[in-house]
Amino acid sequence: MHENTMFDVSAGQRQLFLDDYGIAQIEHLTRTMHRPDKKGAVIRPNLECGETALQTRSAPAWDPEAGVYKLWIITSTDVPGVAGTTYVESEDGLHWRKPVLRQKEFKGSLENNFVTLDPALEWPENAIMNVVYDPNDTDPARCFKGLAQCSIREPIASPDGIHWCKLDAPPIPSSDE
């Protein structure tokens, strides 16, 4: 193995090996690929609460401090013209909960999991998308980063993935929505 292909795996950390990259030699082991179990959709709209469709532009982000995966979902509702970003979290990636965030009123109630940059904004200006977790940022208030809005992407940051603020950075023009 070449010196530049070595990497460290900390004790107790799991590592998925899909190929021989980073492996010097294999002894007394057999490579086995297991068939995944089909689970179907693990996050579904809550039709009783008025959610009609879900989609995401983010991948689940593991938050090591909270010990959960976090995900931001574009949520359509049964109220014409009303949509927004909702937040869900999971300890295992299969069982997701929708914590009550009390950030955005929907159908006269704050008892929902809508997350917003500004409660006064409506769709599509209230969109929060493309969220990533950045453990290397020296400012703990910026460990989650994302983009707000659909037509012009405004860089945003959050300490927890729930409370967001705009960054002092120019917007990114976009016409993909």
Contact map, one row per residue, 1 for C-alpha under 8 A:
111011000000000000000111000000000000000000000000000000000000000000000000000000000000000000000000000000000000000000000000000000000000000000000000000000000000000000000000000000000
111111000000000000000000000000000000000000000000000000000000000000000000000000000000000000000000000000000000000000000000000000000000000000000000000000000000000000000000000000000
111111000000000000000000000000000000000000000000000000000000000000000000000000000000000000000000000000000000000000000000000000000000000000000000000000000000000000000000000000000
011111000000000000000000000000000000000000000000000000000000000000000000000000000000000000000000000000000000000000000000000000000000000000000000000000000000000000000000000000000
111111100000000000001100000000000000000000000000000000000000000000000000000000000000000000000000000000000000000000000000000000000000000000000000000000000000000000000000000000000
111111110000000000000110000000000000000000000000000000000000000000000000000000000000000000000000000000000000000000000000000000000000000000000000000000000000000000000000000000000
000011111000000000000100000000000000000000000000000000000000000000000000000000000000000000000000000000000000000000000000000000000000000000000000000000000000000000000000000000000
000001111100000000000000000000000000000000000000000000000000000000000000000000000000000000000000000000000000000000000000000000000000000000000000000000000000000000000000000000000
000000111110111000000000000000000000000000000000000000000000000000000000000000000000000000000000000000000000000000000000000000000000000000000000000000000000000000000000000000000
000000011111100000000000000000000000000000000000000000000000000000000000000000000000000000000000000000000000000000000000000000000000000000000000000000000000000000000000000000000
000000001111100000000000000000000000000000000000000000000000000000000000000000000000000000000000000000000000000000000000000000000000000000000000000000000000000000000000000000000
000000000111110000000000000000000000000000000000000000000000000000000000000000000000000000000000000000000000000000000000000000000000000000000000000000000000000000000000000000000
000000001111111000000000000000000000000000000000000000000000000000000000000000000000000000000000000000000000000000000000000000000000000000000000000000000000000000000000000000000
000000001001111100000000000000000000000000000000000000000000000000000000000000000000000000000000000000000000000000000000000000000000000000000000000000000000000000000000000000000
000000001000111110000000000000000000000000000000000000000000000000000000000000000000000000000000000000000000000000000000000000000000000000000000000000000000000000000000000000000
000000000000011111000000000000000000000000000000000000000000000000000000000000000000000000000000000000000000000000000000000000000000000000000000000000000000000000000000000000000
000000000000001111111000000000000000000000000000000000000000000000000000000000000000000000000000000000000000000000000000000000000000000000000000000000000000000000000000000000000
000000000000000111110000000000000000000000000000000000000000000000000000000000000000000000000000000000000000000000000000000000000000000000000000000000000000000000000000000000000
000000000000000011111000000000000000000000000000000000000000000000000000000000000000000000000000000000000000000000000000000000000000000000000000000000000000000000000000000000000
000000000000000011111110000000000000000000000000000000000000000000000000000000000000000000000000000000000000000000000000000000000000000000000000000000000000000000000000000000000
000010000000000010111110000000000000000000000000000000000000000000000000000000000000000000000000000000000000000000000000000000000000000000000000000000000000000000000000000000000
100011100000000000011111000000000000000000000000000000000000000000000000000000000000000000000000000000000000000000000000000000000000000000000000000000000000000000000000000000000
100001000000000000011111110000000000000000000000000000000000000000000000000000000000000000000000000000000000000000000000000000000000000000000000000000000000000000000000000000000
100000000000000000000111110000000000000000000000000000000000000000000000000000000000000000000000000000000000000000000000000000000000000000000000000000000000000000000000000000000
000000000000000000000011111000000000000000000000000000000000000000000000000000000000000000000000000000000000000000000000000000000000000000000000000000000000000000000000000000000
000000000000000000000011111110000000000000000000000000000000000000000000000000000000000000000000000000000000000000000000000000000000000000000000000000000000000000000000000000000
000000000000000000000000111110000000000000000000000000000000000000000000000000000000000000000000000000000000000000000000000000000000000000000000000000000000000000000000000000000
000000000000000000000000011111000000000000000000000000000000000000000000000000000000000000000000000000000000000000000000000000000000000000000000000000000000000000000000000000000
000000000000000000000000011111100000000000000000000000000000000000000000000000000000000000000000000000000000000000000000000000000000000000000000000000000000000000000000000000000
000000000000000000000000000111110000000000000000000000000000000000000000000000000000000000000000000000000000000000000000000000000000000000000000000000000000000000000000000000000
000000000000000000000000000011111000000000000000000000000000000000000000000000000000000000000000000000000000000000000000000000000000000000000000000000000000000000000000000000000
000000000000000000000000000001111100000000000000000000000000000000000000000000000000000000000000000000000000000000000000000000000000000000000000000000000000000000000000000000000
000000000000000000000000000000111110000000000000000000000000000000000000000000000000000000000000000000000000000000000000000000000000000000000000000000000000000000000000000000000
000000000000000000000000000000011111000000000000000000000000000000000000000000000000000000000000000000000000000000000000000000000000000000000000000000000000000000000000000000000
000000000000000000000000000000001111100000000000000000000000000000000000000000000000000000000000000000000000000000000000000000000000000000000000000000000000000000000000000000000
000000000000000000000000000000000111110000000000000000000000000000000000000000000000000000000000000000000000000000000000000000000000000000000000000000000000000000000000000000000
000000000000000000000000000000000011111000000000000000000000000000000000000000000000000000000000000000000000000000000000000000000000000000000000000000000000000000000000000000000
000000000000000000000000000000000001111100000000000000000000000000000000000000000000000000000000000000000000000000000000000000000000000000000000000000000000000000000000000000000
000000000000000000000000000000000000111111000000000000000000000000000000000000000000000000000000000000000000000000000000000000000000000000000000000000000000000000000000000000000
000000000000000000000000000000000000011111000000000000000000000000000000000000000000000000000000000000000000000000000000000000000000000000000000000000000000000000000000000000000
000000000000000000000000000000000000001111110000000000000000000000000000000000000000000000000000000000000000000000000000000000000000000000000000000000000000000000000000000000000
000000000000000000000000000000000000001111110000000000000000000000000000000000000000000000000111000000000000000000000000000000000000000000000000000000000000000000000000000000000
000000000000000000000000000000000000000011111000000000000000000000000000000000000000000000000011000000000000000000000000000000000000000000000000000000000000000000000000000000000
000000000000000000000000000000000000000011111100000001000000000000000000000000000000000000000000000000000000000000000000000000000000000000000000000000000000000000000000000000000
000000000000000000000000000000000000000000111110001111000000000000000000001000000000000000000000000000000000000000000000000000000000000000000000000000000000000000000000000000000
000000000000000000000000000000000000000000011111111100000000000000000000000000000000000000000000000000000000000000000000000000000000000000000000000000000000000000000000000000000
000000000000000000000000000000000000000000001111111100000000000000000000000000000000000000000000000000000000000000000000000000000000000000000000000000000000000000000000000000000
000000000000000000000000000000000000000000000111111000000000000000000000000000000000000000000000000000000000000000000000000000000000000000000000000000000000000000000000000000000
000000000000000000000000000000000000000000000111111000000000000000000000000000000000000000000000000000000000000000000000000000000000000000000000000000000000000000000000000000000
000000000000000000000000000000000000000000000111111100000000000000000000000011100000000000000000000000000000000000000000000000000000000000000000000000000000000000000000000000000
000000000000000000000000000000000000000000001111111111000000000000000000001111000000000000000000000000000000000000000000000000000000000000000000000000000000000000000000000000000
000000000000000000000000000000000000000000001110011111000000000000000000001111000000000000000000000000000000000000000000000000000000000000000000000000000000000000000000000000000
000000000000000000000000000000000000000000001000001111100000000000000000001110000000000000000000000000000000000000000000000000000000000000000000000000000000000000000000000000000
000000000000000000000000000000000000000000011000001111110000000000000000111100000000000000000000000000000000000000000000000000000000000000000000000000000000000000000000000000000
000000000000000000000000000000000000000000000000000011111000000000000000111000000000000000000000000000000000000000000000000000000000000000000000000000000000000000000000000000000
000000000000000000000000000000000000000000000000000001111110000000000001110000000000000000000000000000000000000000000000000000001000000000000000000000000000000000000000000000000
000000000000000000000000000000000000000000000000000000111110000000000001110000000000000000000000000000000000000000000000000000001110000000000000000000000000000000000000000000000
000000000000000000000000000000000000000000000000000000011111000000000011100000000000000000000000000000000000000000000000000000001111000000000000000000000000000000000000000000000
000000000000000000000000000000000000000000000000000000011111100000000010000000000000000000000000000000000000000000000000000000000111000000000000000000000000000000000000000000000
000000000000000000000000000000000000000000000000000000000111110000001111000000000000000000000000000000000000000000000000000000000000000000000000000000000000000000000000000000000
000000000000000000000000000000000000000000000000000000000011111000001110000000000000000000000000000000000000000000000000000000000001100000000000000000000000000000000000000000000
000000000000000000000000000000000000000000000000000000000001111100111100000000000000000000000000000000000000000000000000000000000000100000000000000000000000000000000000000000000
000000000000000000000000000000000000000000000000000000000000111111111100000000000000000000000000000000000000000000000000000000000000100000000000000000000000000000000000000000000
000000000000000000000000000000000000000000000000000000000000011111110000000000000000000000000000000000000000000000000000000000000000000000000000000000000000000000000000000000000
000000000000000000000000000000000000000000000000000000000000001111100000000000000000000000000000000000000000000000000000000000000000000000000000000000000000000000000000000000000
000000000000000000000000000000000000000000000000000000000000001111110000000000000000000000000000000000000000000000000000000000000000000000000000000000000000000000000000000000000
000000000000000000000000000000000000000000000000000000000000011111111000000000000000000000100000000000000000000000000000000000000000000000000000000000000000000000000000000000000
000000000000000000000000000000000000000000000000000000000000011101111100000000000000000011110000000000000000000000000000000000000000000000000000000000000000000000000000000000000
000000000000000000000000000000000000000000000000000000000001111000111110000000000000000011111000000000000000000000000000000000000000000000000000000000000000000000000000000000000
000000000000000000000000000000000000000000000000000000000001111000011111000000000000001111000000000000000000000000000000000000000000000000000000000000000000000010000000000000000
000000000000000000000000000000000000000000000000000000000111100000001111100000000000001110000000000000000000000000000000000000000000000000000000000000000000000000000000000000000
000000000000000000000000000000000000000000000000000000011101000000000111110000000000111100000000000000000000000000000000000000011010000000000000000000000000000000000000000000000
000000000000000000000000000000000000000000000000000001111100000000000011111000000000111100000000000000000000000000000000000000001000000000000000000000000000000000000000000000000
000000000000000000000000000000000000000000000000000001111000000000000001111100000011110000000000000000000000000000000000000000110000000000000000000000000000000000000000000000000
000000000000000000000000000000000000000000001000001111100000000000000000111110000011110000000000000000000000000000000000000000000000000000000000000000000000000000000000000000000
000000000000000000000000000000000000000000000000001111000000000000000000011111000111000000000000000000000000000000000000000000000000000000000000000000000000000000000000000000000
000000000000000000000000000000000000000000000000011110000000000000000000001111110110000000000000000000000000000000000000000000000000000000000000000000000000000000000000000000000
000000000000000000000000000000000000000000000000011100000000000000000000000111110100000000000000000000000000000000000000000000000000000000000000000000000000000000000000000000000
000000000000000000000000000000000000000000000000010000000000000000000000000011111100000000000000000000000000000000000000000000000000000000000000000000000000000000000000000000000
000000000000000000000000000000000000000000000000000000000000000000000000000011111100000000000000000000000000000000000000000000000000000000000000000000000000000000000000000000000
000000000000000000000000000000000000000000000000000000000000000000000000000000111110000000000000000000000000000000000000001000000000000000000000000000000000000000000000000000000
000000000000000000000000000000000000000000000000000000000000000000000000000111111111000000000000000000000000000000000000011000000000000000000000000000000000000000000000000000000
000000000000000000000000000000000000000000000000000000000000000000000000011110001111100000000000000000000000000000000000011100000000000000000000000000000000000000000000000000000
000000000000000000000000000000000000000000000000000000000000000000000000011100000111110000000000000000000000000001110000011101100000000000000000000000000000000000000000000000000
000000000000000000000000000000000000000000000000000000000000000000000001111000000011111000000000000000000000000001110000000001110000000000000000000000000000000000000000000000000
000000000000000000000000000000000000000000000000000000000000000000000001111000000001111100000000000000000000000011100000000000000000000000000000000000000000000000000000000000000
000000000000000000000000000000000000000000000000000000000000000000000111100000000000111110000000011000000000000011100000000000000000000000000000000000000000000001000000000000000
000000000000000000000000000000000000000000000000000000000000000000000111100000000000011111000001111000000000000010000000000000000000000000000000000000000000000000000000000000000
000000000000000000000000000000000000000000000000000000000000000000011110000000000000001111100001111000000000000000000000000000000000000000000000000000000000000000000000000000000
000000000000000000000000000000000000000000000000000000000000000000011100000000000000000111111111100000000000000000000000000000000000000000000000000000000000000000000000000000000
000000000000000000000000000000000000000000000000000000000000000000111000000000000000000011111011000000000000000000000000000000000000000000000000000000000000000000000000000000000
000000000000000000000000000000000000000000000000000000000000000000011000000000000000000001111110000000000000000000000000000000000000000000000000000000000000000000000000000000000
000000000000000000000000000000000000000000000000000000000000000000001000000000000000000001111111000000000000000000000000000000000000000000000000000000000000000000000000000000000
000000000000000000000000000000000000000001000000000000000000000000000000000000000000000001011111000000000000000000000000000000000000000000000000000000000000000000000000000000000
000000000000000000000000000000000000000001100000000000000000000000000000000000000000000001111111100000000000000000000000000000000000000000000000000000000000000000000000000000000
000000000000000000000000000000000000000001100000000000000000000000000000000000000000000111101111110000000000000000000000000000000000000000000000000000000000000000000000000000000
000000000000000000000000000000000000000000000000000000000000000000000000000000000000000111000011111000000000000000000000000000000000000000000000000000000000000000000000000000000
000000000000000000000000000000000000000000000000000000000000000000000000000000000000001110000001111100000000000110000000000000000000000000000000000000000000000000000000000000000
000000000000000000000000000000000000000000000000000000000000000000000000000000000000001110000000111110000000000110000000000000000000000000000000000000000000000000000000000000000
000000000000000000000000000000000000000000000000000000000000000000000000000000000000000000000000011111000000011110000000000000000000000000000000000000000000000000000000000000000
000000000000000000000000000000000000000000000000000000000000000000000000000000000000000000000000001111100000011111100000000000000000000000000000000000000000000000000000000000000
000000000000000000000000000000000000000000000000000000000000000000000000000000000000000000000000000111111000011111000000000000000000000000000000000000000000000000000000000000000
000000000000000000000000000000000000000000000000000000000000000000000000000000000000000000000000000011111000010011110010000000000000000000000000000000000000000000000000000000000
000000000000000000000000000000000000000000000000000000000000000000000000000000000000000000000000000001111100010101110010000000000000000000000000000000000000000000000000000000000
000000000000000000000000000000000000000000000000000000000000000000000000000000000000000000000000000001111111111100000010000000000000000000000000000000000000000000000000000000000
000000000000000000000000000000000000000000000000000000000000000000000000000000000000000000000000000000011111110100000000000000000000000000000000000000000000000000000000000000000
000000000000000000000000000000000000000000000000000000000000000000000000000000000000000000000000000000001111100000000000000000000000000000000000000000000000000000000000000000000
000000000000000000000000000000000000000000000000000000000000000000000000000000000000000000000000000000001111110000000000000000000000000000000000000000000000000000000000000000000
000000000000000000000000000000000000000000000000000000000000000000000000000000000000000000000000000000001111111100000000000000000000000000000000000000000000000000000000000000000
000000000000000000000000000000000000000000000000000000000000000000000000000000000000000000000000000111111101111100000000000000000000000000000000000000000000000000000000000000000
000000000000000000000000000000000000000000000000000000000000000000000000000000000000000000000000000111001000111110000000000000000000000000000000000000000000000000000000000000000
000000000000000000000000000000000000000000000000000000000000000000000000000000000000000000000000011111011100111111000000000000000000000000000000000000000000000000000000000000000
000000000000000000000000000000000000000000000000000000000000000000000000000000000000011100000000011111100000001111100000000000000000000000000000000000000000000000000000000000000
000000000000000000000000000000000000000000000000000000000000000000000000000000000001111000000000000011110000000111110000000000000000000000000000000000000000000000000000000000000
000000000000000000000000000000000000000000000000000000000000000000000000000000000001111000000000000010110000000011111000000000000000000000000000000000000000000001100000000000000
000000000000000000000000000000000000000000000000000000000000000000000000000000000001100000000000000000110000000001111110000001110000000000000000000000000000000001110000000000000
000000000000000000000000000000000000000000000000000000000000000000000000000000000000000000000000000000000000000000111110100001010000000000000000000100000000000000111100000000000
000000000000000000000000000000000000000000000000000000000000000000000000000000000000000000000000000000000000000000011111100001000000000000000000000000000000000000000000000000000
000000000000000000000000000000000000000000000000000000000000000000000000000000000000000000000000000000111000000000011111110001000000000000000000000000000000000000000000000000000
000000000000000000000000000000000000000000000000000000000000000000000000000000000000000000000000000000000000000000000111110000000000000000000000000000000000000000000000000000000
000000000000000000000000000000000000000000000000000000000000000000000000000000000000000000000000000000000000000000001111111011000000000000000000000000000000000000000000000000000
000000000000000000000000000000000000000000000000000000000000000000000000000000000111000000000000000000000000000000000011111111000000000000000000000000000000000000000000000000000
000000000000000000000000000000000000000000000000000000000000000000000000000000001111000000000000000000000000000000000000111111100000000000000000000000000000000000000000000000000
000000000000000000000000000000000000000000000000000000000000000000000000000000000011000000000000000000000000000000000000011111100000000000000000000011000000000000000000000000000
000000000000000000000000000000000000000000000000000000000000000000000000000000000000000000000000000000000000000000000000111111100000000000000000000111000000000000000000000000000
000000000000000000000000000000000000000000000000000000000000000000000000000000000001100000000000000000000000000000011110111111110000000000000000000110000000000000000000000000000
000000000000000000000000000000000000000000000000000000000000000000000000010000000001100000000000000000000000000000010000001111111000000000000000000111000000000000000000000000000
000000000000000000000000000000000000000000000000000000000000000000000001010000000000100000000000000000000000000000011000000001111110000000000000011110000000000000000000000000000
000000000000000000000000000000000000000000000000000000011100000000000001100000000000000000000000000000000000000000000000000000111110000000000000011110000000000000000000000000000
000000000000000000000000000000000000000000000000000000001110000000000000000000000000000000000000000000000000000000000000000000011111000000000000011000000000000000000000000000000
000000000000000000000000000000000000000000000000000000001110000000000001000000000000000000000000000000000000000000000000000000011111100000000001111000000000000000000000000000000
000000000000000000000000000000000000000000000000000000000110100000000000000000000000000000000000000000000000000000000000000000000111110000000001110000000000000000000000000000000
000000000000000000000000000000000000000000000000000000000000111000000000000000000000000000000000000000000000000000000000000000000011111000000011100000000000000000000000000000000
000000000000000000000000000000000000000000000000000000000000000000000000000000000000000000000000000000000000000000000000000000000001111110000111100000000000000000000000000000000
000000000000000000000000000000000000000000000000000000000000000000000000000000000000000000000000000000000000000000000000000000000000111110000010000000000000000000000000000000000
000000000000000000000000000000000000000000000000000000000000000000000000000000000000000000000000000000000000000000000000000000000000011111000010000000000000000000000000000000000
000000000000000000000000000000000000000000000000000000000000000000000000000000000000000000000000000000000000000000000000000000000000011111110110000000000000000000000000000000000
000000000000000000000000000000000000000000000000000000000000000000000000000000000000000000000000000000000000000000000000000000000000000111110000000000000000000000000000000000000
000000000000000000000000000000000000000000000000000000000000000000000000000000000000000000000000000000000000000000000000000000000000000011111110000000000000000000000000000000000
000000000000000000000000000000000000000000000000000000000000000000000000000000000000000000000000000000000000000000000000000000000000000011111110000000000000001000000000000000000
000000000000000000000000000000000000000000000000000000000000000000000000000000000000000000000000000000000000000000000000000000000000000000111111000000000000111100000000000000000
000000000000000000000000000000000000000000000000000000000000000000000000000000000000000000000000000000000000000000000000000000000000010010111111100000000000111000000000000000000
000000000000000000000000000000000000000000000000000000000000000000000000000000000000000000000000000000000000000000000000000000000000111110111111100000000000111100000000000000000
000000000000000000000000000000000000000000000000000000000000000000000000000000000000000000000000000000000000000000000000000000000011110000001111110000000000111110000000000000000
000000000000000000000000000000000000000000000000000000000000000000000000000000000000000000000000000000000000000000000000000000000011110000000111111000000011110000000000000000000
000000000000000000000000000000000000000000000000000000000000000000000000000000000000000000000000000000000000000000000000000000011111000000000001111100000011100000000000000000000
000000000000000000000000000000000000000000000000000000000000000000000000000000000000000000000000000000000000000000000000000000011110000000000000111110001111000000000000000000000
000000000000000000000000000000000000000000000000000000000000000000000000000000000000000000000000000000000000000000001000000011111000000000000000011111011111000000000000000000000
000000000000000000000000000000000000000000000000000000000000000000000000000000000000000000000000000000000000000000000000000111111000000000000000001111111100000000000000000000000
000000000000000000000000000000000000000000000000000000000000000000000000000000000000000000000000000000000000000000000000000110100000000000000000000111111000000000000000000001001
000000000000000000000000000000000000000000000000000000000000000000000000000000000000000000000000000000000000000000000000000000000000000000000000000011111000000000000000000011111
000000000000000000000000000000000000000000000000000000000000000000000000000000000000000000000000000000000000000000000000000000000000000000000000000111111100000000000000001111100
000000000000000000000000000000000000000000000000000000000000000000000000000000000000000000000000000000000000000000000000000000000000000000000000001111111110000000000000001111000
000000000000000000000000000000000000000000000000000000000000000000000000000000000000000000000000000000000000000000000000000000000000000000000000001110011111000000000110111100000
000000000000000000000000000000000000000000000000000000000000000000000000000000000000000000000000000000000000000000000000000000000000000000000000111100001111100000000110111000000
000000000000000000000000000000000000000000000000000000000000000000000000000000000000000000000000000000000000000000000000000000000000000000000000111100000111110000011110000000000
000000000000000000000000000000000000000000000000000000000000000000000000000000000000000000000000000000000000000000000000000000000000000000001111110000000011111010011110000000000
000000000000000000000000000000000000000000000000000000000000000000000000000000000000000000000000000000000000000000000000000000000000000000001111100000000001111111111000000000000
000000000000000000000000000000000000000000000000000000000000000000000000000000000000000000000000000000000000000000000000000000000000000000011111000000000000111111110000000000000
000000000000000000000000000000000000000000000000000000000000000000000000000000000000000000000000000000000000000000000000000000000000000000001011000000000000011111100000000000000
000000000000000000000000000000000000000000000000000000000000000000000100000000000000000000000000000000000000000000000000000000000000000000000001000000000000111111110000000000000
000000000000000000000000000000000000000000000000000000000000000000000000000000000000001000000000000000000000000000110000000000000000000000000000000000000000011111110000000000000
000000000000000000000000000000000000000000000000000000000000000000000000000000000000000000000000000000000000000000111000000000000000000000000000000000000000011111111000000000000
000000000000000000000000000000000000000000000000000000000000000000000000000000000000000000000000000000000000000000011000000000000000000000000000000000000001111011111100000000000
000000000000000000000000000000000000000000000000000000000000000000000000000000000000000000000000000000000000000000001000000000000000000000000000000000000001110000111110000000000
000000000000000000000000000000000000000000000000000000000000000000000000000000000000000000000000000000000000000000001000000000000000000000000000000000000111100000011111000000000
000000000000000000000000000000000000000000000000000000000000000000000000000000000000000000000000000000000000000000000000000000000000000000000000000000000111100000001111100000000
000000000000000000000000000000000000000000000000000000000000000000000000000000000000000000000000000000000000000000000000000000000000000000000000000000000000000000000111110000000
000000000000000000000000000000000000000000000000000000000000000000000000000000000000000000000000000000000000000000000000000000000000000000000000000000000110000000000011111000000
000000000000000000000000000000000000000000000000000000000000000000000000000000000000000000000000000000000000000000000000000000000000000000000000000000000110000000000001111100000
000000000000000000000000000000000000000000000000000000000000000000000000000000000000000000000000000000000000000000000000000000000000000000000000000000011110000000000000111110000
000000000000000000000000000000000000000000000000000000000000000000000000000000000000000000000000000000000000000000000000000000000000000000000000000000011100000000000000011111000
000000000000000000000000000000000000000000000000000000000000000000000000000000000000000000000000000000000000000000000000000000000000000000000000000000111000000000000000001111100
000000000000000000000000000000000000000000000000000000000000000000000000000000000000000000000000000000000000000000000000000000000000000000000000000001111000000000000000000111111
000000000000000000000000000000000000000000000000000000000000000000000000000000000000000000000000000000000000000000000000000000000000000000000000000000110000000000000000000011111
000000000000000000000000000000000000000000000000000000000000000000000000000000000000000000000000000000000000000000000000000000000000000000000000000000100000000000000000000001111
000000000000000000000000000000000000000000000000000000000000000000000000000000000000000000000000000000000000000000000000000000000000000000000000000001100000000000000000000001111
